[in-house]
Amino acid sequence: MVAETKLYDALGVSPTANQDDIKKAYRKAALKHHPDKNKDNPSALEKFKEVSQAYEILSDPEKRKVYDQYGLDFLLRGGAEAPPSGGTAAGAGGMPSGFGPMPGGFGGMPGMGGGGTRSFHFSTSGGGGGGGFSFSNPENIFADFFKQGGAGMGDDDDVFAQFTGGGGGAGSGKGGGRSRFGESRAGRRRPPTPEVTTVEKPLAVTLEELYKGVHKKMKIKRKTYDDGDGKRKVEDKVLEMDIKPGYKAGTKIKFKGVGDQEEGGTQDLHFIVQEKPHEIYKREDDDIRIYVELDLKEALTGWTRTIPTIDGKKFTLSKGGPTGPGYTERYPHQGMPNSKKPTERGDMIVEVKVKFPTSLTPAQKTRLKEIL
């Protein structure tokens, strides 16, 4: 339950709306009522100011929380105790002292003070006094919104340019002068909303899973704001992803807007594939290498080994000797699949390692000299 819904009503959203809904609603309303599109309609100027000021508060989780709990009058006073009804603390129009009679903005807030309806207006040029909140210039709110990506619609730069002439303050095409709302364009601007961060997490995968491909489910914990009371909460979320055959270490699997909720939006989450060490194989791009260890006798006289393949098959490899250290044999199309061309596979490379004795007796040395 919220204290009042005036700002939500201005944007045409419910008090349970999430940040994406609020952004989309502001984008639609601001474009509709922008003064550059309604030059002969003074009411559009007021409506543009109204939706911009509503967005400025509702897009900030902390300000939204205070507004939901105590209302806008409380927020504008900076949390000070409400003045008594009819007392000297109220200025013209029913505003707390320090606000005075100001043009534009919202009016007619119900439920604030003693007897019925209070009518008051908000300034765009500060003057909140006592540490209270004061609105930014609506043109600056609009400009910052689109420069920071707006509602993620993909055409924000083109839309914003229509109202700025390609640069400067909104509705001008130049950076100086004064805006339609009586504030210097070089004056106070709304602090930029922090950019949404990207969180990267490792995803350990076996070589067999990278060979065959696998569907995985990952349970994560994410921090969000409760739509009811605006408090921080932690919730579980299950993400599902497909590891395609042939993926390599370092491959990123990206999820947009599934992490912690921040002022600028919701974090993106990237899982980075990490290949678990394998007992017998070493991956080299799309090839895999397997080592065969021989003692000196086998290397000199001959040997036989059963070689497993990554797809679970086996074959026999024999050599009559001698076989030198580092000897290799390559078996085409027995390696890893190519993730971009699944029908193609790398090779399997068998490499020989020779284990030499650490010591020989005099008799063994003599015999070897006779033989070799």
TIKOLBA-832981 format. One line per field, with one value per atom (N, C-alpha, C): residue number from 1; x, y, z. Coordinates in steps of 0.05 Angstrom, whole numbers, plus 5000, padded with zeros to 4 digits. Layout:
// TIKOLBA-832981
tormi c(NUM ...)
x c(X ...)
y c(Y ...)
z c(Z ...)
// end
This chain:
// TIKOLBA-832981
tormi c(1 1 1 2 2 2 3 3 3 4 4 4 5 5 5 6 6 6 7 7 7 8 8 8 9 9 9 10 10 10 11 11 11 12 12 12 13 13 13 14 14 14 15 15 15 16 16 16 17 17 17 18 18 18 19 19 19 20 20 20 21 21 21 22 22 22 23 23 23 24 24 24 25 25 25 26 26 26 27 27 27 28 28 28 29 29 29 30 30 30 31 31 31 32 32 32 33 33 33 34 34 34 35 35 35 36 36 36 37 37 37 38 38 38 39 39 39 40 40 40 41 41 41 42 42 42 43 43 43 44 44 44 45 45 45 46 46 46 47 47 47 48 48 48 49 49 49 50 50 50 51 51 51 52 52 52 53 53 53 54 54 54 55 55 55 56 56 56 57 57 57 58 58 58 59 59 59 60 60 60 61 61 61 62 62 62 63 63 63 64 64 64 65 65 65 66 66 66 67 67 67 68 68 68 69 69 69 70 70 70 71 71 71 72 72 72 73 73 73 74 74 74 75 75 75 76 76 76 77 77 77 78 78 78 79 79 79 80 80 80 81 81 81 82 82 82 83 83 83 84 84 84 85 85 85 86 86 86 87 87 87 88 88 88 89 89 89 90 90 90 91 91 91 92 92 92 93 93 93 94 94 94 95 95 95 96 96 96 97 97 97 98 98 98 99 99 99 100 100 100 101 101 101 102 102 102 103 103 103 104 104 104 105 105 105 106 106 106 107 107 107 108 108 108 109 109 109 110 110 110 111 111 111 112 112 112 113 113 113 114 114 114 115 115 115 116 116 116 117 117 117 118 118 118 119 119 119 120 120 120 121 121 121 122 122 122 123 123 123 124 124 124 125 125 125 126 126 126 127 127 127 128 128 128 129 129 129 130 130 130 131 131 131 132 132 132 133 133 133 134 134 134 135 135 135 136 136 136 137 137 137 138 138 138 139 139 139 140 140 140 141 141 141 142 142 142 143 143 143 144 144 144 145 145 145 146 146 146 147 147 147 148 148 148 149 149 149 150 150 150 151 151 151 152 152 152 153 153 153 154 154 154 155 155 155 156 156 156 157 157 157 158 158 158 159 159 159 160 160 160 161 161 161 162 162 162 163 163 163 164 164 164 165 165 165 166 166 166 167 167 167 168 168 168 169 169 169 170 170 170 171 171 171 172 172 172 173 173 173 174 174 174 175 175 175 176 176 176 177 177 177 178 178 178 179 179 179 180 180 180 181 181 181 182 182 182 183 183 183 184 184 184 185 185 185 186 186 186 187 187 187 188 188 188 189 189 189 190 190 190 191 191 191 192 192 192 193 193 193 194 194 194 195 195 195 196 196 196 197 197 197 198 198 198 199 199 199 200 200 200 201 201 201 202 202 202 203 203 203 204 204 204 205 205 205 206 206 206 207 207 207 208 208 208 209 209 209 210 210 210 211 211 211 212 212 212 213 213 213 214 214 214 215 215 215 216 216 216 217 217 217 218 218 218 219 219 219 220 220 220 221 221 221 222 222 222 223 223 223 224 224 224 225 225 225 226 226 226 227 227 227 228 228 228 229 229 229 230 230 230 231 231 231 232 232 232 233 233 233 234 234 234 235 235 235 236 236 236 237 237 237 238 238 238 239 239 239 240 240 240 241 241 241 242 242 242 243 243 243 244 244 244 245 245 245 246 246 246 247 247 247 248 248 248 249 249 249 250 250 250 251 251 251 252 252 252 253 253 253 254 254 254 255 255 255 256 256 256 257 257 257 258 258 258 259 259 259 260 260 260 261 261 261 262 262 262 263 263 263 264 264 264 265 265 265 266 266 266 267 267 267 268 268 268 269 269 269 270 270 270 271 271 271 272 272 272 273 273 273 274 274 274 275 275 275 276 276 276 277 277 277 278 278 278 279 279 279 280 280 280 281 281 281 282 282 282 283 283 283 284 284 284 285 285 285 286 286 286 287 287 287 288 288 288 289 289 289 290 290 290 291 291 291 292 292 292 293 293 293 294 294 294 295 295 295 296 296 296 297 297 297 298 298 298 299 299 299 300 300 300 301 301 301 302 302 302 303 303 303 304 304 304 305 305 305 306 306 306 307 307 307 308 308 308 309 309 309 310 310 310 311 311 311 312 312 312 313 313 313 314 314 314 315 315 315 316 316 316 317 317 317 318 318 318 319 319 319 320 320 320 321 321 321 322 322 322 323 323 323 324 324 324 325 325 325 326 326 326 327 327 327 328 328 328 329 329 329 330 330 330 331 331 331 332 332 332 333 333 333 334 334 334 335 335 335 336 336 336 337 337 337 338 338 338 339 339 339 340 340 340 341 341 341 342 342 342 343 343 343 344 344 344 345 345 345 346 346 346 347 347 347 348 348 348 349 349 349 350 350 350 351 351 351 352 352 352 353 353 353 354 354 354 355 355 355 356 356 356 357 357 357 358 358 358 359 359 359 360 360 360 361 361 361 362 362 362 363 363 363 364 364 364 365 365 365 366 366 366 367 367 367 368 368 368 369 369 369 370 370 370 371 371 371 372 372 372)
x c(5017 5000 5018 5013 5030 5014 5029 5016 4999 5008 4993 5002 4987 4993 4996 4998 4999 5020 5045 5066 5062 5051 5045 5023 5003 4981 4992 5012 5023 5034 5047 5059 5040 5017 4998 5006 5020 5028 5018 5018 5009 5032 5026 5048 5065 5055 5071 5088 5089 5105 5134 5148 5177 5192 5218 5234 5231 5229 5226 5199 5178 5152 5152 5166 5167 5183 5205 5220 5204 5190 5175 5152 5139 5117 5127 5150 5161 5169 5182 5191 5167 5145 5122 5109 5106 5093 5110 5137 5154 5156 5156 5156 5130 5108 5082 5078 5087 5082 5106 5127 5150 5143 5152 5144 5151 5173 5180 5160 5144 5123 5096 5095 5069 5073 5084 5092 5069 5045 5022 5003 5014 4997 5010 5004 5017 5013 4990 4985 5004 5014 5033 5059 5067 5091 5088 5064 5060 5059 5047 5046 5074 5090 5118 5133 5129 5143 5133 5107 5095 5106 5107 5116 5146 5162 5191 5197 5182 5186 5178 5156 5148 5169 5180 5201 5226 5233 5257 5256 5233 5230 5227 5209 5202 5225 5243 5265 5288 5286 5307 5295 5305 5293 5291 5311 5311 5290 5288 5268 5240 5238 5212 5203 5221 5214 5203 5217 5207 5180 5177 5152 5129 5134 5113 5104 5123 5117 5105 5114 5107 5095 5096 5085 5105 5097 5115 5122 5102 5107 5130 5129 5150 5177 5178 5204 5215 5197 5207 5217 5207 5217 5243 5251 5275 5270 5245 5239 5233 5229 5223 5194 5189 5162 5142 5119 5098 5089 5085 5076 5047 5039 5011 4993 4968 4948 4943 4945 4939 4961 4984 5005 5022 5041 5058 5079 5082 5103 5095 5070 5062 5063 5075 5076 5051 5053 5031 5024 4998 4990 4992 4997 4998 5024 5046 5072 5086 5104 5120 5137 5145 5161 5186 5193 5216 5210 5185 5178 5163 5146 5133 5115 5103 5085 5102 5101 5118 5101 5110 5094 5099 5078 5082 5082 5083 5086 5059 5059 5035 5020 4994 4979 4956 4944 4921 4927 4947 4953 4933 4918 4899 4913 4900 4909 4933 4941 4964 4955 4954 4946 4917 4908 4883 4858 4850 4823 4821 4821 4815 4839 4836 4856 4876 4901 4922 4932 4933 4943 4971 4990 5017 5032 5053 5068 5098 5112 5140 5158 5181 5200 5219 5229 5251 5278 5278 5303 5314 5306 5317 5299 5311 5296 5282 5290 5276 5281 5304 5310 5311 5327 5328 5336 5351 5360 5339 5316 5295 5302 5287 5291 5279 5293 5282 5286 5266 5267 5288 5298 5315 5299 5312 5299 5288 5262 5251 5266 5277 5292 5317 5330 5354 5347 5324 5315 5311 5298 5293 5319 5338 5363 5379 5381 5396 5384 5358 5344 5352 5352 5359 5389 5405 5434 5443 5428 5436 5422 5410 5399 5369 5356 5327 5316 5295 5283 5294 5318 5330 5316 5305 5289 5307 5332 5351 5352 5334 5335 5336 5346 5345 5362 5385 5402 5386 5373 5358 5334 5320 5297 5306 5328 5337 5346 5359 5369 5346 5323 5300 5293 5299 5291 5315 5339 5363 5378 5371 5387 5414 5417 5442 5461 5454 5471 5460 5474 5465 5442 5429 5407 5382 5364 5340 5324 5315 5299 5314 5341 5356 5374 5392 5413 5438 5436 5460 5461 5485 5489 5483 5481 5478 5450 5447 5421 5403 5377 5359 5337 5327 5308 5280 5260 5232 5223 5238 5229 5243 5257 5268 5295 5307 5332 5354 5378 5401 5407 5412 5419 5445 5462 5488 5485 5461 5457 5455 5440 5439 5427 5441 5430 5426 5409 5404 5429 5438 5461 5457 5477 5473 5467 5449 5443 5466 5475 5498 5491 5512 5509 5504 5488 5483 5509 5517 5542 5537 5558 5558 5574 5562 5575 5584 5608 5618 5623 5614 5618 5629 5647 5658 5638 5639 5622 5640 5645 5663 5648 5660 5648 5669 5661 5680 5684 5706 5712 5691 5681 5660 5634 5628 5604 5609 5633 5640 5640 5645 5644 5615 5598 5571 5551 5557 5538 5521 5511 5495 5477 5454 5435 5439 5444 5449 5429 5424 5407 5424 5424 5439 5421 5423 5407 5424 5414 5428 5411 5424 5411 5414 5393 5394 5380 5390 5378 5359 5335 5315 5302 5285 5269 5241 5230 5202 5184 5166 5147 5128 5123 5105 5116 5138 5149 5176 5187 5211 5236 5234 5257 5272 5298 5316 5307 5307 5302 5320 5324 5340 5321 5323 5306 5323 5313 5326 5315 5333 5325 5340 5326 5338 5343 5367 5374 5380 5371 5376 5393 5412 5430 5438 5444 5454 5484 5500 5528 5530 5536 5537 5562 5560 5584 5606 5630 5653 5659 5642 5648 5676 5691 5718 5718 5740 5744 5744 5730 5729 5703 5688 5662 5643 5630 5611 5582 5567 5539 5525 5510 5501 5472 5466 5438 5435 5414 5410 5389 5395 5376 5366 5385 5377 5391 5410 5425 5412 5428 5418 5405 5384 5371 5385 5393 5407 5391 5402 5388 5385 5406 5406 5391 5382 5369 5377 5378 5384 5409 5427 5453 5450 5469 5471 5490 5486 5503 5515 5541 5555 5569 5563 5577 5600 5624 5647 5655 5656 5661 5690 5694 5720 5721 5742 5745 5759 5746 5758 5781 5803 5825 5816 5827 5819 5842 5834 5854 5874 5865 5882 5884 5865 5866 5875 5887 5894 5883 5866 5853 5871 5873 5888 5871 5855 5836 5815 5812 5793 5806 5832 5847 5848 5852 5857 5883 5899 5924 5923 5932 5934 5963 5973 6000 6002 6021 6027 6054 6056 6082 6094 6119 6132 6157 6164 6190 6211 6236 6257 6257 6250 6249 6228 6204 6182 6189 6202 6209 6228 6246 6266 6256 6239 6232 6203 6186 6158 6138 6114 6094 6066 6046 6017 6001 5983 5966 5938 5918 5890 5885 5876 5873 5843 5833 5805 5801 5778 5772 5752 5749 5732 5702 5695 5667 5661 5681 5676 5685 5696 5706 5735 5745 5772 5784 5810 5825 5853 5865 5891 5913 5934 5957 5982 5996 6020 6043 6067 6092 6113 6128 6149 6174 6178 6202 6225 6245 6245 6228 6218 6201 6214 6220 6234 6215 6225 6209 6198 6172 6160 6147 6149 6137 6106 6094 6065 6052 6027 6009 5984 5974 5950 5927 5904 5880 5858 5854 5835 5807 5793 5764 5758 5777 5772 5774 5776 5778 5752 5753 5729 5714 5687 5672 5677 5673 5675 5647 5646 5621 5606 5620 5607 5601 5615 5610 5608 5585 5583 5590 5589 5595 5625 5641 5670 5682 5703 5717 5747 5760 5789 5801 5827 5841 5849 5854 5866 5895 5912 5941 5951 5964 5976 6006 6016 6044 6058 6082 6096 6115 6115 6135 6151 6176 6193 6204 6200 6210 6237 6257 6284 6290 6306 6314 6331 6328 6343 6372 6376 6403 6407 6432 6439 6463 6463 6486 6508 6533 6555 6550 6538 6534 6514 6493 6473 6485 6502 6515 6532 6547 6564 6548 6525 6508 6496 6487 6476 6496 6521 6542 6547 6545 6549 6526 6502 6478 6477 6482 6478 6503)
y c(4976 5000 5025 5043 5067 5091 5111 5135 5150 5151 5165 5155 5160 5149 5171 5196 5218 5215 5208 5205 5181 5159 5136 5143 5158 5166 5183 5200 5218 5202 5179 5162 5141 5138 5118 5089 5086 5060 5055 5030 5023 5025 5027 5028 5002 4981 4956 4954 4975 4974 4971 4956 4953 4975 4976 4997 4998 4975 4975 4987 4980 4992 5022 5032 5061 5074 5062 5074 5076 5054 5053 5074 5076 5095 5124 5130 5157 5163 5144 5148 5155 5139 5144 5171 5178 5203 5227 5225 5248 5254 5233 5238 5250 5241 5251 5280 5288 5315 5334 5326 5343 5370 5392 5419 5423 5410 5413 5401 5383 5371 5384 5402 5414 5444 5458 5486 5505 5497 5514 5503 5487 5474 5477 5499 5504 5481 5468 5447 5423 5420 5398 5404 5430 5437 5429 5434 5426 5396 5382 5353 5341 5352 5343 5346 5369 5374 5353 5348 5330 5302 5291 5264 5262 5283 5283 5283 5299 5300 5274 5262 5236 5215 5216 5196 5200 5225 5230 5217 5217 5204 5174 5165 5137 5120 5132 5117 5113 5127 5125 5108 5083 5065 5077 5093 5104 5126 5144 5165 5153 5132 5119 5106 5095 5082 5103 5126 5147 5157 5161 5171 5151 5126 5106 5105 5109 5107 5132 5156 5180 5202 5198 5218 5239 5255 5273 5297 5307 5330 5324 5300 5291 5291 5281 5279 5307 5325 5352 5367 5360 5373 5360 5339 5325 5308 5300 5283 5298 5325 5340 5334 5340 5336 5353 5342 5357 5381 5404 5428 5425 5438 5436 5450 5441 5452 5481 5499 5527 5543 5530 5543 5560 5574 5592 5578 5551 5537 5533 5538 5534 5560 5560 5583 5584 5601 5605 5579 5573 5549 5525 5527 5504 5490 5501 5488 5493 5475 5481 5505 5518 5542 5538 5557 5555 5548 5539 5532 5555 5569 5592 5585 5605 5601 5596 5573 5567 5556 5562 5554 5525 5513 5487 5464 5439 5415 5405 5388 5375 5393 5389 5405 5388 5398 5385 5358 5356 5331 5326 5303 5298 5286 5289 5275 5287 5312 5323 5346 5343 5364 5363 5383 5381 5379 5399 5400 5396 5373 5368 5370 5384 5383 5406 5400 5420 5424 5448 5454 5466 5453 5465 5457 5471 5468 5465 5452 5446 5463 5471 5487 5469 5478 5463 5476 5496 5511 5510 5489 5487 5501 5510 5524 5506 5480 5462 5468 5479 5486 5462 5464 5443 5416 5415 5389 5374 5387 5373 5369 5352 5346 5368 5376 5394 5382 5386 5373 5385 5368 5377 5390 5404 5415 5392 5392 5370 5364 5385 5380 5364 5370 5355 5326 5322 5294 5279 5292 5280 5274 5293 5289 5266 5266 5245 5218 5217 5191 5179 5194 5184 5180 5197 5194 5168 5159 5135 5111 5113 5089 5087 5106 5106 5080 5070 5045 5022 5025 5003 4996 5016 5010 5009 5016 5013 5037 5056 5079 5105 5105 5128 5151 5145 5167 5182 5168 5181 5197 5186 5199 5224 5222 5245 5267 5260 5281 5297 5286 5301 5325 5323 5344 5361 5354 5369 5381 5375 5385 5372 5349 5334 5340 5358 5363 5384 5391 5411 5403 5422 5416 5409 5394 5386 5410 5408 5429 5453 5452 5475 5471 5453 5451 5466 5481 5494 5488 5490 5482 5503 5529 5551 5562 5587 5600 5589 5596 5587 5570 5550 5532 5544 5529 5537 5538 5526 5523 5543 5563 5584 5577 5556 5548 5548 5557 5557 5528 5525 5498 5488 5507 5499 5496 5500 5499 5470 5467 5441 5420 5398 5375 5352 5335 5311 5293 5284 5267 5243 5236 5214 5188 5173 5146 5128 5113 5094 5074 5067 5047 5020 5004 4977 4961 4947 4931 4903 4891 4863 4846 4825 4807 4781 4773 4749 4727 4703 4680 4657 4641 4618 4595 4580 4557 4533 4516 4493 4471 4461 4441 4420 4394 4373 4372 4359 4357 4340 4320 4304 4320 4338 4356 4375 4385 4402 4387 4361 4345 4340 4331 4324 4347 4367 4388 4380 4399 4393 4416 4410 4430 4433 4457 4461 4480 4476 4494 4505 4531 4544 4560 4555 4570 4593 4617 4641 4656 4672 4690 4719 4734 4762 4780 4805 4825 4843 4847 4863 4882 4900 4917 4906 4903 4894 4915 4906 4925 4937 4923 4933 4955 4949 4968 4980 4972 4983 4973 4954 4944 4924 4921 4902 4874 4856 4828 4811 4786 4767 4745 4739 4718 4698 4674 4654 4655 4650 4649 4627 4611 4589 4597 4595 4601 4575 4573 4549 4558 4541 4547 4522 4525 4503 4506 4486 4486 4471 4485 4472 4456 4434 4417 4435 4432 4447 4473 4482 4507 4505 4527 4528 4543 4540 4555 4585 4601 4630 4638 4618 4625 4637 4658 4672 4665 4658 4653 4676 4693 4719 4719 4730 4734 4764 4776 4805 4810 4827 4836 4814 4797 4775 4777 4797 4799 4817 4830 4847 4872 4881 4906 4930 4949 4972 4997 5021 5045 5048 5040 5043 5021 5001 4978 4952 4931 4905 4894 4883 4873 4851 4852 4830 4809 4784 4762 4746 4743 4728 4704 4680 4656 4651 4647 4642 4613 4599 4570 4565 4548 4538 4508 4499 4470 4456 4436 4421 4405 4402 4386 4357 4344 4316 4297 4273 4254 4246 4243 4232 4250 4268 4285 4313 4325 4354 4367 4387 4399 4420 4420 4440 4451 4472 4482 4460 4451 4429 4402 4401 4375 4367 4341 4332 4314 4316 4301 4281 4257 4236 4225 4220 4211 4181 4168 4139 4138 4127 4125 4097 4096 4070 4069 4045 4042 4038 4038 4037 4011 3990 3964 3964 3974 3975 3994 4016 4035 4023 4005 3993 3968 3953 3927 3925 3944 3943 3945 3953 3957 3956 3953 3953 3967 3985 3999 4001 4001 4006 4036 4050 4079 4086 4099 4108 4134 4137 4162 4178 4204 4221 4214 4199 4191 4163 4152 4127 4102 4105 4082 4075 4053 4044 4033 4036 4023 4015 3996 3985 3998 4006 4018 4002 3992 3975 3986 3984 3991 3970 3963 3943 3954 3980 3992 3992 4007 4026 4051 4062 4086 4108 4130 4151 4169 4183 4201 4223 4230 4251 4242 4216 4205 4209 4218 4223 4209 4203 4194 4210 4219 4235 4220 4221 4207 4228 4232 4253 4249 4271 4271 4255 4253 4239 4259 4284 4304 4317 4343 4358 4369 4372 4384 4414 4426 4454 4466 4485 4496 4510 4522 4537 4519 4496 4477 4449 4442 4417 4391 4391 4366 4362 4383 4381 4376 4359 4352 4356 4361 4362 4334 4332 4307 4298 4272 4262 4256 4266 4262 4244 4223 4204 4210 4217 4224 4205 4196 4176 4191 4182 4190 4165 4167 4144 4149 4130 4131 4117 4133 4121 4112 4091 4082 4103 4105 4125 4116 4089 4079 4052 4044 4019 4007 3981 3967 3966 3962 3959 3937 3914 3892 3900 3915 3924 3943 3961 3980 3965 3944 3929 3915 3903 3888 3906 3930 3949 3958 3962 3969 3948 3923 3901 3899 3904 3902 3926 3950 3974 3981)
z c(5000 5000 5000 4981 4980 4991 4999 5011 4991 4966 4946 4918 4898 4871 4850 4858 4839 4818 4826 4806 4788 4799 4783 4762 4771 4754 4731 4737 4716 4693 4700 4679 4669 4682 4673 4680 4702 4711 4740 4748 4775 4794 4820 4840 4841 4828 4827 4803 4786 4762 4768 4751 4754 4739 4741 4729 4698 4686 4657 4648 4664 4658 4660 4681 4686 4664 4655 4633 4607 4601 4576 4577 4601 4603 4600 4613 4610 4582 4569 4541 4523 4526 4510 4515 4541 4548 4541 4546 4541 4511 4494 4465 4456 4468 4460 4467 4491 4501 4498 4485 4484 4471 4482 4471 4442 4432 4404 4385 4395 4379 4384 4404 4411 4416 4396 4400 4405 4396 4400 4421 4439 4459 4486 4501 4527 4547 4545 4564 4561 4537 4532 4547 4549 4565 4594 4605 4633 4636 4617 4618 4615 4598 4595 4621 4634 4660 4680 4680 4700 4698 4673 4670 4675 4668 4673 4702 4717 4746 4760 4750 4761 4756 4732 4725 4742 4747 4762 4790 4802 4829 4827 4809 4808 4796 4781 4770 4790 4812 4833 4856 4860 4880 4908 4916 4943 4945 4925 4926 4923 4907 4903 4929 4944 4969 4989 4991 5009 5000 4974 4963 4969 4965 4969 4998 5016 5045 5057 5047 5061 5043 5016 4999 4989 4970 4957 4975 4990 5007 5027 5038 5057 5043 5018 5004 4997 4990 4983 5008 5031 5056 5066 5053 5062 5086 5091 5114 5139 5137 5161 5170 5195 5206 5191 5185 5171 5187 5174 5188 5197 5219 5228 5208 5207 5188 5195 5175 5179 5193 5200 5214 5196 5208 5192 5176 5180 5165 5137 5129 5102 5087 5063 5046 5028 5008 4989 4976 4973 4959 4976 5003 5020 5021 5008 5008 5034 5043 5067 5062 5084 5082 5066 5049 5032 5003 4998 4970 4956 4971 4959 4936 4924 4901 4876 4864 4842 4819 4794 4771 4763 4751 4738 4757 4746 4762 4771 4791 4801 4820 4822 4841 4852 4875 4886 4898 4915 4929 4951 4950 4972 4996 5019 5043 5056 5050 5063 5080 5106 5124 5131 5147 5161 5144 5129 5119 5089 5079 5051 5033 5010 4989 4992 4987 4987 4958 4949 4922 4925 4911 4911 4886 4880 4855 4861 4843 4848 4830 4841 4825 4811 4788 4774 4780 4796 4800 4828 4843 4870 4890 4912 4933 4952 4953 4971 5000 5006 5034 5052 5073 5094 5083 5061 5051 5035 5029 5014 4985 4972 4944 4926 4905 4885 4858 4840 4814 4796 4778 4756 4734 4716 4693 4676 4669 4654 4628 4615 4591 4596 4619 4626 4633 4647 4653 4627 4607 4581 4567 4567 4553 4565 4592 4606 4600 4600 4595 4569 4548 4521 4517 4529 4527 4541 4561 4575 4565 4541 4529 4531 4545 4547 4556 4544 4551 4536 4524 4510 4484 4470 4446 4421 4424 4401 4383 4384 4366 4381 4406 4423 4412 4400 4389 4368 4350 4329 4340 4359 4371 4386 4401 4417 4398 4376 4357 4346 4344 4333 4350 4376 4395 4403 4395 4404 4381 4356 4334 4333 4346 4345 4368 4387 4409 4427 4449 4468 4485 4498 4516 4499 4513 4499 4489 4464 4453 4444 4442 4435 4411 4413 4392 4401 4424 4435 4465 4475 4503 4523 4514 4533 4534 4543 4544 4566 4564 4584 4571 4586 4576 4578 4567 4569 4598 4616 4644 4662 4650 4666 4680 4672 4684 4663 4671 4653 4645 4619 4609 4621 4627 4639 4669 4680 4709 4719 4741 4754 4736 4733 4718 4736 4728 4743 4743 4766 4767 4749 4732 4713 4727 4716 4727 4723 4743 4739 4717 4701 4680 4693 4680 4689 4686 4707 4706 4695 4686 4677 4696 4706 4724 4709 4712 4699 4720 4713 4730 4714 4727 4713 4711 4690 4686 4678 4698 4694 4679 4657 4640 4633 4632 4625 4595 4587 4559 4544 4558 4546 4541 4560 4556 4533 4530 4508 4481 4482 4458 4449 4468 4461 4461 4478 4483 4507 4522 4545 4552 4564 4574 4604 4613 4642 4654 4680 4696 4718 4722 4742 4760 4786 4806 4817 4814 4824 4844 4860 4879 4869 4868 4858 4877 4880 4897 4880 4891 4877 4898 4888 4905 4905 4929 4931 4920 4902 4890 4910 4932 4952 4970 4984 5003 4994 4971 4961 4975 4994 5008 4992 4998 4985 4993 4974 4980 4962 4970 4955 4946 4920 4909 4892 4890 4874 4845 4826 4798 4784 4769 4754 4725 4716 4689 4674 4649 4633 4609 4602 4579 4565 4540 4523 4518 4525 4518 4492 4471 4444 4441 4425 4419 4407 4418 4407 4421 4440 4454 4466 4466 4477 4503 4518 4542 4535 4551 4545 4531 4521 4508 4529 4522 4540 4533 4554 4551 4566 4551 4562 4569 4592 4601 4607 4595 4599 4620 4639 4659 4679 4687 4706 4733 4735 4760 4780 4797 4818 4805 4818 4809 4821 4803 4812 4803 4810 4803 4773 4758 4729 4714 4728 4715 4729 4714 4725 4712 4729 4719 4698 4679 4660 4672 4664 4675 4652 4653 4633 4646 4636 4644 4625 4636 4619 4622 4599 4599 4608 4627 4636 4632 4619 4614 4637 4648 4670 4660 4675 4667 4662 4641 4635 4643 4650 4659 4637 4612 4591 4567 4563 4539 4545 4525 4526 4501 4504 4481 4469 4443 4428 4405 4411 4392 4387 4362 4357 4358 4361 4364 4393 4398 4425 4423 4444 4445 4468 4463 4484 4484 4508 4510 4517 4504 4510 4522 4545 4559 4556 4546 4542 4560 4569 4581 4559 4566 4546 4530 4544 4530 4508 4515 4495 4472 4479 4458 4438 4448 4431 4416 4429 4418 4406 4413 4403 4426 4418 4439 4426 4444 4435 4457 4448 4467 4456 4475 4467 4473 4452 4454 4454 4475 4476 4460 4448 4434 4451 4444 4460 4458 4437 4434 4445 4460 4474 4459 4436 4421 4429 4419 4425 4399 4397 4375 4385 4371 4380 4363 4376 4363 4370 4349 4353 4337 4348 4335 4341 4320 4324 4336 4338 4349 4330 4336 4358 4353 4376 4375 4392 4380 4394 4410 4431 4446 4428 4432 4416 4390 4385 4361 4363 4340 4340 4316 4320 4299 4300 4278 4277 4264 4278 4269 4262 4236 4227 4237 4243 4249 4275 4293 4318 4342 4335 4356 4364 4371 4380 4356 4359 4337 4336 4312 4309 4316 4335 4344 4322 4303 4281 4258 4256 4234 4247 4259 4275 4261 4234 4220 4217 4224 4222 4249 4249 4274 4270 4293 4292 4293 4297 4297 4326 4329 4353 4348 4365 4363 4385 4378 4397 4398 4421 4425 4444 4437 4453 4472 4497 4517 4525 4527 4534 4562 4579 4607 4608 4612 4614 4643 4646 4673 4687 4713 4728 4735 4733 4739 4725 4719 4707 4722 4724 4736 4716 4725 4706 4686 4695 4677 4655 4663 4643 4623 4633 4614 4595 4604 4586 4565 4574 4556 4534 4543 4524 4504 4513 4494 4473 4482 4464 4443 4453 4435 4416 4426 4410 4395)
// end
